[in-house]
Amino acid sequence: MTDDAPVAGEPDNTQALDDLLDDVFRAQERVEQGEIYRRAVAAELPPDLLARIDALPEGEYSVDEASDLLGGSLG
């Protein structure tokens, strides 16, 4: 069993994450971790997603890198 599979009764956050990344990376190739986190807070994403984003090492990410590290389906 993997952590990526939604648990019965819990929402699947993959779509929320994909929507956030689509918005954050619109017209930008690379975005800093702090900006992704700020946008996630503003979008009121669930605490588990905020924790995953906050745990990313500081630096710039492409949409593919961010999606891979965060468990999104983009890329």
C-alpha positions in Angstrom: 0.0 0.0 0.0 1.3 3.5 -0.9 0.8 6.8 0.7 -0.3 8.2 -2.7 -3.6 6.2 -2.7 -6.6 8.0 -1.3 -8.0 6.5 1.8 -11.8 5.8 1.9 -13.5 8.8 3.3 -10.6 11.2 2.6 -10.5 13.5 -0.4 -8.1 12.9 -3.2 -5.9 16.0 -3.1 -4.1 15.3 -6.4 -6.6 17.5 -8.3 -6.1 20.4 -5.8 -2.4 20.1 -6.1 -2.5 19.9 -9.9 -4.7 23.0 -10.0 -2.3 24.9 -7.7 0.7 24.0 -9.8 -1.1 24.9 -13.1 -1.8 28.4 -11.6 1.6 28.9 -10.0 3.6 27.9 -13.1 1.4 29.8 -15.6 3.8 31.7 -17.8 6.8 30.8 -15.5 9.3 28.1 -16.1 10.7 27.9 -12.5 9.2 29.0 -9.2 10.8 29.1 -5.8 9.6 26.8 -3.0 8.5 29.8 -0.9 6.3 31.1 -3.7 4.6 27.7 -4.2 4.0 27.6 -0.4 2.6 31.1 -0.2 0.2 30.4 -3.1 -0.9 27.1 -1.5 -1.7 28.9 1.8 -3.7 31.6 -0.2 -5.5 28.8 -2.0 -6.4 27.2 1.4 -5.1 23.8 0.5 -5.5 21.0 3.1 -2.9 20.9 5.8 -1.3 17.6 4.5 -0.5 19.3 1.2 0.8 22.4 2.9 3.1 20.2 5.0 4.4 18.5 1.9 5.1 21.8 0.1 6.7 23.2 3.2 9.0 20.2 3.4 10.4 20.9 -0.1 14.0 22.0 0.1 14.5 25.7 -0.7 15.2 26.4 -4.3 13.6 26.8 -7.7 11.5 24.1 -9.3 10.0 23.4 -12.7 6.4 22.2 -12.8 7.7 18.7 -13.5 10.0 18.7 -10.5 7.4 20.1 -8.2 4.7 17.7 -9.3 7.1 14.7 -9.0 8.2 15.6 -5.5 4.7 16.5 -4.3 2.8 13.6 -5.8 0.9 15.5 -8.5 -0.1 14.0 -11.9 1.5 16.8 -14.0 4.7 16.4 -15.9 
